[in-house]
Amino acid sequence: MNFNLNTHIPNNDFKYPYLDIKGSQVLITGGRGTLGKATANAFSSLGATVWSIDISPITSQENPLIIERQADVRDRKSLEKIQEEISKGPGLNSLINAHGVQIRTNFSDCDEETWTKLTDINLNGFYRSCQVFGEAMKTKGGTIVNIGSVSGLIVSKNGTPYGIQKAAVSFMTKVIAYEWAPQVRVNAIAPTAIKSGMTDDLFNSPEYVKNKIPLIPLGRMGTKEDIAHTIIFLSSRASGLITGHTVVMDGGISLS
């Protein structure tokens, strides 16, 4: 299938802006994590065929409409194996990179092993995923959404290496958006901390939440639904003129 510029033009049905999601093929990395799972279920509810990949073992099939596979973003061959399976069908329309890992440390105390692990997942994993799954989109068209972090915009005390990698993801998003236009739209989101498996250590502390809320102009923490809604928008034709941007989802923290 060759690319058609109409791929990214929104419809004029404002009541149902996401009609193009129905019947589309979507792949989500980190699909068994909190944000990945919420996003997978959101796409599935709109009628998309969802491929969910994660390094964690498949223990149960919570949503029978979601295709679960095990893969490691550190291993290009494991991603290529998934892409080979997907290519037997109509091919992907959207890629969501939702994988990630956090090891809390500042820059001075970050040892080589920690730096390498964080970088290989949080940055190199995005690079591999975009190359492996995005290549076919350069012919047929598609969208990519990368989950970044507000830590890539403002410095946090104990998340410096993670923030550096997320800042790089935002710039990589711009580069790919430029190189792969007009066929592929590429955007990122930069949320503040969302309650998930990766942030349990923060949200299990009443002091963290108590001290965090006053810093947020909108007065609340973000939710997995906030993330899923924004990703759906950026993956749909409703955002057809948006590419190369990182949408900051921090309730206003970075305004001051």
Buried (B, 14 or more C-beta within 10 A) or exposed (E): EEBEEEBBEBBEEEEEBBBBBEEBBBBBBBBBBBBBBBBBBBBBBBEBBBBBBBBEEEEEEEBEBBBBBEBBBBEBEBBBBBBEEBEEEEBBBBBBBBBBBBBBBEEEEBEEEBBEBBBBBBBBBBBBBBBBBBEBBEEBBBBBBBBBBBBBBBEBEEBBBBBBBBBBBBEBBBEBBEEBEEBBBBBBBBBBBBBBEBBEEBBEEEEBBEEBEEEBEEEEBBEBEBBBBBBBBBBBBBBBEBBBBBBBBBBEBEEE
